[in-house]
Amino acid sequence: MAKNKKVKKIIISSVIVAIGIPIVIVGAYATYVLASYHRIGDKIEEVNHKAAQNTVSLNSELSVTSFNIGFGAYSDEYSFFLDQGINADGSANVGYYGKAISKDDVLANTQGCLDSAISLNSDFYVFQEVDKDSDRSYHVNQNTILADAFNTFDSTYVLNFDSAYLFYPLHDPHGKSIAGLNTFSKYKIESSERHEYKVADDLSKLFDLDRCFSSNRIKVENDKELVLINSHMSAYDEGGKIRNEQLKQLYTFMLNEYKKGNYVVCGGDFNHDLLTNNPMYPQYTEENFAYKDLTSQQKPDWVNYLFDSDKNSKYDSTFTVIASDNQPSCRGCDLPFTYGVNFLSTVDGFIISPNVEYKSVTTTVLGQNDGFEFSDHQPTTMKFSLIG
């Protein structure tokens, strides 16, 4: 009998230990993630000076390219664990990977994006999702790769987020990420600053991470400044509430700069549909959205519109939202890319002040065939001039 009691105690103790250890581990991990979460804040950034030209001329044609390179992960066979899509029959899809498929994939995709960008021969470039030292991109320093290629440009690298190690999804953990925004200019950048966006207050902030925009000041021949902004807004906030707050922040900053007499050009990934209800494109409505005939999927929940049904945006009539409809700039990543299946949209583009004259905008097919070969975004280029 005593022996049976002893065996019973051992079994109970073993069960308690078996249950307790995972609880302790999960608790310790949760404590680590919460304790290590931090906001980077507003700060002055270092400029890497290489450009030979000091000032921008008035009334001369200039070009700027905005390109989210997707941390080198998004080959056309890639899907991302946070992306969700809705098929025509209403069934749902969720992406698979938490990090890039391999280091070789990151290197190939980064080079493919870089080759495409260089071929555009723009005066200015604003890149998003450029990793510096991240598990998700196998610690490939994309900032160095880009900077080495644009070695005659002034450049800035602004940290967008520096996250704790995310052990999710369990089958392919996203890991720790250090990622940012790269800006390149053929003209001297006098100064650069990081501006912190508002983000979620709840636990979803651990997945959407930090967000910011950078302002880069370039002298114009009339002693004003071209304020070149590089922006990457939140992607996964439900209902777009946080994104709307971020739009307000950006609008306030841009308006203040314009009132000073400066020229303002903002490029980036706005994570909003820029074409639907856009007065520049009256044919695109919520029922007849752009690229509708090129997808078999329904509009996913993550898509928010920059313009409402009355064709108004957060930017009233002071600023102009410039977006291209010749090609989509972004694909849904709940599935590997198949032309005619994935949801397509334009979330990349530009917002300009009234003293900037828009000339043209186009999105470039990335890679061969149907595009999106090296990223889930494609580069968008605007030609413009500063009104004298």
C-alpha positions in Angstrom: 0.0 0.0 0.0 2.8 2.4 0.9 4.5 1.6 -2.3 1.3 2.4 -4.3 1.0 5.7 -2.5 4.6 6.5 -3.4 4.0 5.7 -7.0 0.9 7.8 -7.0 2.8 10.8 -5.5 5.5 10.4 -8.2 2.9 10.4 -11.0 1.1 13.4 -9.6 4.4 15.3 -9.2 5.4 14.4 -12.7 2.1 15.7 -14.1 2.4 18.9 -12.1 6.0 19.4 -13.4 4.9 18.5 -17.0 2.1 21.1 -16.8 4.0 23.7 -14.8 7.2 23.9 -16.9 5.4 25.0 -20.1 3.4 27.5 -18.1 6.5 29.0 -16.6 8.2 29.1 -20.0 5.2 30.8 -21.6 5.0 33.2 -18.7 8.7 34.1 -18.8 8.5 34.6 -22.6 5.4 36.9 -22.3 7.2 38.9 -19.6 10.3 39.2 -21.9 8.2 40.4 -24.9 6.3 42.9 -22.8 9.3 44.2 -21.0 11.4 44.6 -24.1 8.7 46.5 -26.0 9.7 50.1 -26.5 9.0 53.1 -28.7 12.0 54.6 -30.5 10.6 58.2 -30.5 11.4 61.3 -32.5 15.1 61.8 -33.2 17.6 63.6 -35.5 19.2 61.1 -37.9 22.6 60.9 -39.4 23.1 61.7 -43.1 25.6 59.8 -45.2 26.9 62.5 -47.5 27.9 61.4 -51.1 25.9 63.6 -53.4 27.7 66.2 -55.6 24.7 68.5 -56.2 23.8 71.0 -53.4 20.5 72.5 -54.4 17.5 71.6 -56.4 16.5 73.9 -59.3 13.1 75.3 -59.8 10.9 74.2 -62.7 13.2 71.4 -63.7 11.9 67.8 -64.1 12.7 65.5 -61.2 11.7 62.0 -60.4 11.2 60.0 -57.2 10.6 56.3 -56.7 8.8 54.7 -53.7 9.4 50.9 -53.2 8.6 48.6 -50.3 11.1 45.7 -50.8 9.4 43.4 -48.2 12.6 42.6 -46.3 13.7 40.4 -49.2 11.2 37.7 -48.4 8.4 38.0 -50.9 9.3 35.9 -53.9 6.2 35.0 -55.9 6.0 31.7 -54.0 5.8 33.4 -50.6 2.9 34.0 -48.3 3.0 35.7 -44.9 1.4 34.5 -41.7 -0.3 37.8 -40.8 -2.0 38.2 -44.3 -5.6 37.0 -44.7 -7.6 36.8 -47.9 -11.1 35.9 -48.9 -11.8 33.7 -51.9 -14.7 34.2 -54.3 -16.8 31.6 -52.4 -16.2 33.4 -49.1 -13.7 30.9 -47.7 -10.6 32.3 -46.0 -6.9 32.0 -46.6 -4.1 32.7 -44.2 -0.4 33.0 -45.2 2.1 30.5 -44.1 5.7 31.8 -43.5 6.9 33.9 -40.6 10.3 34.6 -42.1 11.9 34.4 -45.5 12.2 31.0 -47.1 16.0 31.1 -47.0 19.0 33.4 -46.9 19.6 32.8 -50.6 16.0 33.9 -51.3 16.6 37.1 -49.3 19.8 37.9 -51.3 18.1 37.1 -54.6 15.0 39.1 -53.9 17.0 42.1 -52.6 19.2 42.1 -55.7 16.1 41.8 -57.9 14.5 44.8 -56.2 17.7 46.7 -56.4 18.2 46.1 -60.1 14.7 47.2 -60.8 15.2 50.4 -58.8 18.5 51.3 -60.4 17.0 50.9 -63.9 14.5 53.6 -63.1 17.3 56.2 -62.8 15.4 58.4 -60.3 16.7 61.5 -58.6 15.2 60.3 -55.2 14.3 57.0 -53.8 12.3 56.1 -50.7 12.5 52.4 -49.7 10.5 50.7 -46.9 10.9 47.4 -45.1 14.7 47.4 -45.3 16.1 45.0 -42.8 19.4 45.7 -41.0 19.8 42.7 -38.7 16.7 40.6 -38.5 15.9 36.9 -38.0 13.2 37.1 -40.6 15.7 38.0 -43.3 18.6 35.8 -41.9 20.5 38.9 -40.8 21.2 40.1 -44.3 22.1 43.8 -44.1 19.9 45.2 -46.8 20.8 48.8 -45.8 24.4 48.1 -46.7 23.5 46.5 -50.0 21.4 49.4 -51.0 23.9 52.0 -49.8 26.7 50.4 -51.6 24.7 50.4 -54.9 23.6 54.1 -54.5 27.1 55.2 -53.5 26.9 58.6 -55.3 23.7 59.6 -53.4 23.2 61.2 -50.1 21.4 58.7 -47.9 19.6 58.2 -44.5 18.5 55.1 -42.7 15.8 55.6 -40.2 14.8 52.7 -37.8 11.2 51.9 -38.2 11.1 49.2 -35.5 13.4 47.1 -33.3 11.2 44.3 -32.0 11.7 41.5 -29.4 12.0 37.9 -30.6 8.5 36.8 -31.7 8.1 33.1 -31.4 5.1 33.1 -33.7 4.0 31.4 -35.9 5.2 28.3 -34.0 6.1 26.4 -37.2 8.3 29.3 -38.5 9.0 32.0 -35.9 9.2 35.6 -37.1 12.0 36.3 -34.6 13.6 39.6 -33.8 13.5 42.4 -36.3 15.5 45.5 -36.9 14.1 47.2 -39.9 13.9 50.7 -41.3 13.4 53.3 -44.1 16.1 54.1 -46.6 16.1 57.4 -48.4 18.5 58.3 -51.3 19.0 61.6 -53.0 21.2 62.9 -55.8 21.1 66.2 -54.0 22.6 67.0 -50.6 20.3 66.2 -47.7 20.9 69.0 -45.1 19.2 67.1 -42.3 16.9 64.1 -41.5 14.5 63.4 -38.7 12.5 60.4 -37.5 8.9 61.1 -36.6 7.0 58.6 -34.5 3.6 57.5 -35.6 0.8 56.6 -33.1 0.4 52.8 -32.8 -2.1 50.5 -31.1 -2.2 50.5 -27.3 -3.4 46.9 -27.0 -1.4 43.7 -27.5 -1.7 44.0 -31.3 1.2 46.5 -31.0 3.5 43.5 -30.6 2.7 42.4 -34.2 2.3 45.8 -35.9 5.4 47.0 -34.1 6.7 50.6 -34.2 5.9 52.9 -37.1 7.4 56.2 -38.3 8.0 58.6 -41.2 11.2 60.4 -41.9 11.6 63.9 -43.2 14.7 64.8 -45.3 15.5 68.4 -46.0 17.1 69.5 -49.3 17.9 73.1 -50.3 16.1 74.7 -53.2 17.6 77.5 -55.2 15.1 80.0 -53.9 16.3 79.4 -50.3 13.3 77.2 -49.5 13.5 73.5 -48.8 12.2 70.4 -50.5 11.0 68.2 -47.6 11.1 64.7 -48.9 9.1 62.3 -46.6 9.5 58.5 -46.5 6.5 56.9 -44.8 5.3 53.4 -43.9 2.0 53.2 -42.1 0.4 50.4 -40.0 -1.0 47.4 -41.9 -3.0 45.2 -39.6 -5.0 47.5 -37.3 -8.7 46.4 -37.4 -10.9 49.0 -39.1 -8.0 51.2 -40.0 -8.4 53.3 -36.8 -4.7 53.6 -36.1 -4.0 54.3 -39.8 -6.4 57.2 -39.7 -4.6 58.7 -36.7 -1.3 58.3 -38.6 -2.8 60.1 -41.6 -3.8 63.0 -39.4 -0.2 63.2 -37.9 1.3 63.2 -41.4 -1.2 65.8 -42.7 -0.4 68.2 -39.8 3.4 67.9 -40.4 3.0 68.4 -44.1 0.7 71.4 -43.7 3.1 73.1 -41.3 6.0 72.7 -43.8 3.9 74.0 -46.7 2.9 77.1 -44.7 6.6 77.8 -44.2 6.8 78.0 -48.0 8.6 74.7 -48.4 7.9 72.1 -51.1 6.6 68.8 -49.7 6.8 65.4 -51.4 5.7 62.4 -49.4 6.3 58.9 -50.8 5.7 55.5 -49.2 3.5 52.6 -48.4 0.3 54.1 -47.1 -1.4 50.7 -46.5 -4.6 52.4 -47.9 -6.2 51.9 -51.3 -5.2 55.1 -53.1 -7.3 54.6 -56.2 -10.9 53.9 -55.0 -12.9 57.2 -54.9 -9.8 59.2 -55.9 -11.0 62.2 -57.8 -8.1 61.7 -60.3 -9.7 58.3 -61.1 -13.5 58.7 -61.1 -14.0 55.3 -62.6 -12.9 53.5 -59.4 -15.6 53.0 -56.8 -16.0 50.6 -53.9 -18.1 48.4 -56.3 -15.8 48.9 -59.3 -12.4 48.9 -57.7 -9.1 48.9 -59.6 -7.9 45.5 -60.9 -11.3 43.9 -60.1 -11.0 41.8 -63.3 -7.5 40.6 -62.4 -8.4 38.8 -59.2 -10.6 35.9 -58.2 -10.6 37.1 -54.6 -12.9 39.5 -52.7 -11.6 42.6 -51.1 -9.8 41.6 -47.9 -10.5 43.1 -44.5 -7.1 44.8 -44.3 -7.9 47.1 -47.2 -8.9 50.6 -46.1 -9.7 53.5 -48.5 -7.8 56.8 -48.3 -10.9 58.5 -50.0 -14.4 58.2 -48.8 -17.5 57.8 -51.0 -17.7 61.6 -51.4 -14.2 61.6 -52.8 -12.8 63.3 -49.8 -9.6 62.4 -48.0 -7.8 63.4 -44.8 -5.8 65.8 -47.0 -8.7 68.1 -48.1 -8.0 70.1 -51.2 -4.6 71.4 -50.1 -2.6 68.3 -51.0 -2.9 66.0 -54.0 -2.7 62.2 -53.7 -0.8 60.8 -56.6 -1.3 57.1 -57.5 -0.8 55.0 -60.6 -3.3 52.6 -62.1 -1.2 51.2 -65.0 -0.1 48.3 -62.7 -1.0 47.3 -59.2 1.6 48.2 -56.6 0.8 45.5 -54.0 -0.5 41.9 -54.0 -2.3 40.0 -51.3 0.1 37.7 -49.5 -2.3 35.1 -48.1 -1.3 32.9 -51.0 1.7 32.6 -53.3 1.3 34.9 -56.3 -0.7 33.7 -59.2 -1.8 36.2 -61.7 -5.6 36.3 -61.8 -6.0 35.0 -58.3 -4.5 37.2 -55.6 -6.1 40.4 -54.6 -4.3 43.4 -56.2 -4.3 47.0 -55.1 -2.4 50.3 -55.2 -1.2 51.3 -51.7 2.1 52.9 -52.7 2.2 56.4 -54.1 2.8 60.1 -53.2 1.2 63.1 -51.6 2.4 66.5 -52.8 1.9 70.1 -51.8 0.3 72.7 -54.2 3.7 74.2 -55.1 4.8 70.9 -56.5 3.8 70.2 -60.1 2.8 66.6 -60.9 3.8 65.5 -64.4 3.4 61.7 -64.5 3.3 58.5 -62.4 3.8 54.9 -63.3 4.3 51.6 -61.5 6.9 49.2 -62.9 6.4 45.5 -63.3 8.9 43.8 -61.0 10.8 41.0 -62.6 9.6 39.0 -65.5 6.1 37.9 -66.8 3.3 39.1 -64.5 5.4 40.9 -61.9 5.8 40.7 -58.1 8.8 38.4 -58.6 11.0 39.8 -55.8 8.6 41.6 -53.5 4.9 41.9 -52.7 5.1 45.5 -53.8 6.2 47.0 -57.1 8.1 50.3 -57.5 6.1 53.5 -58.3 7.8 56.5 -59.8 6.5 60.1 -60.0 7.9 62.8 -62.2 7.5 66.3 -60.9 8.9 69.8 -60.7 9.1 72.6 -58.1 7.1 75.6 -59.1 9.1 78.8 -59.1 
